């Protein structure tokens, strides 16, 4: 993981200091997903309330993908705009994947074309996240692998970009003054970081942004075996 490790307590203290100084944007926390960002923000707000504060500015906590999108939007409203590709919405991505799949030799054989298009979109994002998109179709694979490689080649011909490729579009622009970058960027609870995410954070560090990592911490637990009268009782207990 890039950057030094900090504790949750230190993270909340830094966020609280930022709020008090009205420079919240100087500390930004990125998380692997939106749910975790929302939960961490709630914990920070709860801590501020417990300190007896009546009002405070929201902490700058957001998913990694949203942070990249925000920087892209900054660039889009600057003199950098003419050289930027347009970003497809998720609905537009799915529509393009459906067109590609439908036009392929496998198009008439699929029972659920929409589901296949969504799966192809997820695979495309994984391929870029783990830096294997350039190897698609290079190695022999089963029919599914061959189909996806062909779909990906057709999909990539468009002039627009998407969520999978946006970090690579934004990374070279981070140094530009138009992009609102924090002084401290904290990667929170990334159990596994993709090469693409790591390279993006390295690009942030290269511009002088301080990087830090913070984990959720470990919770000790004792496993127990519980016997239920039936599968129905087990399902009800799980629910």
N, C-alpha and C positions, 0 to 999 in steps of 0.2 A: 504494500500500500504506500502511495506517495505521501510525504509530509510526516510531521511528528505526531505522535499519539497524545490525545488529551482525554481527560475524564469527562463524564457527563456533567459533573459539578462545575468543572472549569468552563465547559461549553456554555452552560446556562449563565455563569458569571460574566463571560465575555459578551453574551447576548444582552444581559441586563445592563452592563456598562455602556453598550452601544445605544440602548434605549435612553438611558439617562443623559447621554451626551447628544441625543438626537442625531446620531449618525448610524442608524441601523443598517444602512446599505453597506457599511464598511465590513460587516460580518455576514456572510451568507452560508447557509447550511444546505447541502444537497443530499438527497436520499435516493435509494434505488427505486422507490415507487411512491405514488401519491398517498396511499393509505398511511404509510410511515411518516410522511411529511406532515399530514394532518394530525396524527397522534402526537408527534413531537411538539408541534405548535400548541396543542392543547395542554401538554405538560408544562410548557414554558408559561403559558397564560395562567395556569393554575398556581404555579410558583409565584408569579407576580402578584396575584390576588392574595395569596397567603402572607406576602410581605406587607400587606395592608395598603397597597397602591389602589387608587380609585380608577385611574386611567393609565394607559401605556401604549406605545406604538407596537404594532405587530412585529414579531421577529421575522427575518427574511429566511424562511425555511421552505424549500420547494423541491420537487423531484428533479433529478439530474436532467431529464429530457426537457422540462419546463425552463430550467436555467439556460440551456442551449438555445431554446426558442426565444427567450427574452433577449439574449445577446444578438440573435439574428434580427429580431425586430428593431433593435437599436441601429444595427447596420443598415436596415432597410429604410430608415428615416434619415439617412445621412448621405454624403456624397458617394458612399460605397454602393448605393442601390443599383445603379446601372449595370454593375458587373455581377450582381447576385442572381442566382436562379430562383424561380418561384417555388415555394414549398407546397406540395400536395396535402390536402386534408386527408384524414384517414378514409373518409367516404370516397374521395377521388382515387386514392390508392386502390381500394377494393374494386372500384369500377374498372380501373385499368387492368388489374390482375384478372378480373372476370373476362374482359375482352381478350386478353392474351391466352387464357386457358381455353376459352370457347373456340378460338381460331386455330388451336393446335390439333394434332391428330388424335389427342385424347379427349377433346371437347365433347364428342358425342357419346363417349363411354361412361362419363361421370354421372352419378345419380344426384349429387348435390354440388353443383358448380360453385355456388356462393360460399359454401363451407370450404371447398378446395381453394378458392381464391384467398380466403382469410388465412388458411394454413400456409399458403405460399407467401403471403405477406409477412407472417411471423418468421418463417424460415429465412426470408430475405433479410430481416432485421438481425437475426442470429448470425447469419453469414457475414454481415458487415461488422457486427459487434465483436466477433471472434476472428476477424481478418481472414476469412476463407472465401470471400466472394470471388476473388480473382482466380480461384482454383476450381470453380464450378465447371463441370464438364471435362476437366482435365484427366480425371481418373475414371476408370470403368466402374459402373455401379449398377444397381438393379433398375428396373423400369421406372420406379418412383424418382430415383436420383436423376435419371436421364430426362424425365419429363420436367422436373423442376429446373434443371440446367437450361433446358430449351426455353422455358417460360421466362426465366430470369434474363436471358440474353435478349429476348424480345421486349421485356418490360424496361430494361436499362436504356433502350434507344431513345426514350423521351428526353426533352431538354430540361424538364423540371427536376427537382430533387424531392426527397421525402424524409421522414423521421429517421430512417436507417442511415442516411448519408449526411444529414444536417450537421452533426458534430465535425465532420471532415471539411465541411464548407466554412464553418464558423471559426475553427481553430486558428487558421492563418490570420484572422482579423482581430484577434483578442487584444493585440497591442494598440489598436486604433483608439483615439480619444473619444470617438462617438459611442463606444460600447461602455456601459456602466458596469465596471468590474469592482468587486469588493477588495478590501485590503487583506482580509482573511477568508479563505474558502475552506469549509470543513466538510469532508466526506463522511456521512454518518451511516453506520451499520451496513457497510458494503461487505458482506461475507465473501462474495466473489466479485471481482471487478474485471470487466472485459478489457481486452487490449485497447479497444477504441476509447473506452472511458479513461483508462490510464493515460493514454497518449494525449487526450484532451486536457486532463489535469496537468500533465507535464508542460503542455503549451501555455497553460495559465501561469505556472510557476516561472516559465521562461520570461514572462513579462513583468515579473516582480511580485506577483500575488503570493502571499504566504499560504501554504497548504497545511492542513491538519486532518487527522482522522480521529473518529470517535466511535466506540462500539456501544451496543446496548447493555453490555455487562452480562455476566453469567448468573443464572439462578439455579441453586441446588434443588434437586427434586428426588423423591423416593418413588420408584415405580411400584405399582400395586396391581395385582390380578383380581379382577372382579368377575364373578359368575352370574349370569342372568338366566332366568327361567326359559326364555325363548329369544329368537332373533328379533322379534318385535320389541321386547323389553330392552334389548341392547340398542336398537335404533332409537327408541324413545329416550334412553339415557344419553346417547350421543347427541341427540338434538337439544 
